[in-house]
Amino acid sequence: MIFVDSSIWVDYFNGNQTHETEKLDSILGSSPICIGDIVLTEVLQGFKNDKDFITAKELLSSLVVVNVLDTSIALKSANNFRALRKKGITIRKTIDVIIATYCIENSIPLLHSDKDFIPSHKHLNLENALIS
């Protein structure tokens, strides 16, 4: 199972070819992929065209959709944010800490292109799906 972040889906749906979107292309249909409920919201709210929205909704809804936040993940996310801040690292978006924590706690590699996840790889043992 690989968790795919909104940073990849946005590039993918916009036709931007990157190492990460190529990895996504290579695993779509052949490896289990999950998407977080909040990532689903982030990606789908960005579509202006109804036809594109419907196409993306069908594709994304066919994946395993996981609920990323419960009390346990909320508390662990706060601890992870604080641990990084003590090292002088501040993550800009709370959702990125939540996604990283969810992936860490569930041993799911994360495919992303967002630099806010790099400290979680380095200091919190978040597995990078691009290199796994």
N, C-alpha and C positions, 0 to 999 in steps of 0.2 A: 504494500500500500504506500502511495506517495501522496502527500498533501500538496496541492498546487495553490499558490498565493495569487491574489488579484493582480499583482504586478506582472505575472506571466500571462494571465488570461487577457488583460488589456492589450498587451503586445500581440498576443495570438489573434485576437479578434480584429485588431487593427492591421494585421498582415505584416507586422514587424518581425523580420527574421533575426533571431538571436540564438546563442547557444542554448538558452533555456527553452525557447519556443521549439527549437529542433528536438530537444530532449522530450518535450511534451508530445510533439508529433510522433516521435518514435515509440512512445509508450501508450498513446491513445488506442484503445481497443485490444491491447495485448497485456497490459499490467493494470492492476487495480489502482484507481485514482480516487482520492476523496477531495471534497471541497467543504470548507466551513460554511455554516449558515450565514455568518456575517460577510464572508467573502462572496458568497452568492449574491447577497444584497448589494455589496460594493460594485460588483461587476455589472449586474443587470441594471442598476440605476443609471449607469453611464450611457445606455443606448438611447439615441434620439429617434431612430427609425423603428417603427413598430415591427416591420418584417424582420429586421436584424435582432430585435429584442426577442421575438418569438423563437427564432432559430437558436439563439444563444440559450434561452430558457430551456428549450428541449434538450440541447446537448448537455448543459450543466445539470439539469434535473435527472439525467440518466446516470450520473455519477453517484457515488456514495456521498450523501450530504450529512455531515456531522455537526452536532451542537457543540460548539467549542467552549462555552462558558457555563460553569456551574460553580457552586461555592468553593469546592476544592481547588479548581483551576484559578478562580479569582484570587484566593489567598496565596497560592503558589506564584501567580503572576506578580502580585504585589511584592513578594519576597524576591523574585528574580529581578524586578525593576530596581529594588533597593540594593540588591547585591551588585548590579551593574553600576548604579549611581555611586556606590562606595568606591568603585574603581575609576570614577571620574567620567563615566559613560552615561549619557542621558538619551534614552530612546524617545524619539519624537512622537510616536503614535502608540497609545495604549493598546490598540488592537494588535499591533505587531508583537508586543510582549505576550499578549494572550495567545496568539497563534503559536508563537515559539514555545510557550509553556505547554500548550496542548500537545504539540508534536513531541516535545521532550518526554512528557509524562506518559504518552502512549507509544513511544519508540517508533514514530513515523517520520521518515525523512521529508524535508521541506524543499520544494522547488520554488525558487523566487529570484527576483532581480532587484531586491530592495536592500540597500546598504544598512538599514536599521537591524537586519537580522545577523549581520556579521559578528557583532559582539556576542550574540547568543551561541553562534558556532564556536567562537574562541573560548568563551568563559563558562558556558552553561551546557556544553556538549550537545547542542542541537545538530542533528545530522543533516548534511547538505545533500539533497537528492541529485544534484548535478554531478557530484563526484563519487556517488555511491554505486 
